[in-house]
Amino acid sequence: MVDLKAKIAESVEYIDQKTKIRPKIAIILGTGLGRLAEDIEEKEIIPYSDIPNFPVSTVKSHSGNLVLGKLGNKEVVAMQGRFHYYEGYSLQEVTFPVRVMKKLGADTIIISNAAGGMNRFFKRGDLMLITDHINLFGNNPLIGPNDEELGPRFPDMSEAYNRQLIELALKVAVKEKIKLHQGIYVGLTGPTLETPAEYRFLIKIGADAVGMSTVPEVIVANHMGMKVLGISCITDLAIDGVIVKTSVEEILEAASKAEPIMTKLVKKVIEKID
């Protein structure tokens, strides 16, 4: 844990040398949703490959940049692309940037992802506020020694997704006439998409959407006392376990079409965060 704190400090020191921005809000931009970073003003773009101790994204649709600047009149830090367990990184490595963004000053984090929809009321391109999650990674980023300076040994997860932020997002959606579902997200390792039997199982245990990210990041954000807002873009469907066959290209296309709506929602929410 001493080594972890030293690595966090080294990353933070490097980023601080590159920008005067002191972000209060962090954003993780998921698959196909990275263009929100283009709306950030007065920005400083730092490639992950330049930041000490940062992993490097191996997924083609993830740009691999840390973007600091202003959005919605707030100072923000945004991950333009994330890291995944299926890329071969440990969950500690996957979630390392969350710890760095917290130490940069962010106490609120907005996490987006592309997800498969299992709720029969969902359509491709819909947005879903995450109200809770189910961890089926078979692992947890907090396994191992704990340092109380980073967070408690047994963090409470009864409100993993901040209720006030959820209410704020719902109010924004009503005002801006944005269709916004609510539901439970289940995280699996990937990189395979789910089988029909797996989808039926996930539906039975109460999940509305499924993906290969987010859960580890949310766990670490809670560990460090950050307020979390999670948003899924529904990019493919398996209603009642009946899979609508899809491809990575179709998933990216659905995310791209929903991106302007996601961008509008996130910007308006950030404007209203105290």
Residue, then its C-alpha position, 0 to 999 in steps of 0.5 A: m500500500v505504501d507503493l500504491k500511495a507513492k505511485i498515486a503521488e507520482s502520477v498526481e505530481y506529473i499531472d499537476q506540472k501540466t495543468k493549473i486545473r484543480p478538478k472537482i468532478a471526474i468523468i470516465l467516458g466509456t465505449g463510443l462516448g469519448r467525444l464529450a471530451e471535445d466539449i471541454e474548454e481550456k483543456e490540457i490533453i495528457p496521453y496516458s502513455d505519458i503519465p507515470n504508472f498509468p496503464v495504456s488502453t488497448v481498445k481501439s475505440h478508446s482514445g487513451n487521454l486524460v483531459l483536464g479543463k472546464l465543462g459546464n462552468k466547472e473544472v473537470v478531469a475526464m478519462q477519454g477511454r478506460f481500462h478493462y479487466y479483459e485487457g489483462y490488467s489487474l483490477q487494481e490497475v484498472t481502477f488506479p486512475v480513479r484514485v489519481m483523479k480523487k487525489l487531484g481534487a475530484d470528489t464527484i465522479i460520473i461514469s459512463n459505459a456501453a451496455g447490453g440491455m435486458n429490460r423489455f422496455f429498453k431500445r438501442g440508443d436509450l440511456m439508463l441511470i445506474t441505481d445499483h450494481i451486481n459484481l460478477f467479476g469474481n474479484n474485487p479491487l480492494i482485495g489485499p492490504n488496506d490503507e485507512e488513508l485511502g479508505p476503510r477496510f470495509p466500505d459501505m455500499s448501501e448507496a454506491y450510486n449517489r441518490q442526490l445525483i440520481e435525482l438531479a439527473l432525473k430532473v435534468a432529463v425531464k427539463e431537457k426532454i431526455k428519455l432516461h431509464q433507471g436500472i441495475y447494472v451487472g459487471l462481467t469480465g468479458p471479452t465475450l458477449e453473453t450466451p442466451a442462458e447467461y442473459r436469462f440468468l442475469i435477468k432472473i437475478g435482477a439485472d437490467a443491463v450488462g457490461m464489462s466495466t464500471v463496477p470496479e471503478v465504482i467500488v474504488a470511488n466509494h472506497m475513497g469517499m467519492k459521490v458516483l453517478g453512473i450512466s449506461c448507453i444501451t447499445d445492444l439487446a437481449i430481451d427475455g434472453v433472446i439475443v439480437k445479434t450484434s457486432v462491435e461496429e454496431i455497438l459503436e454505432a449505437a453509442s455514437k448516435a446516443e452520444p449527443i444526448m449523453t453529452k447534453l445530459v452530463k453537461k447539464v448535470i455538471e452545471k447544476i452540481d454545487 
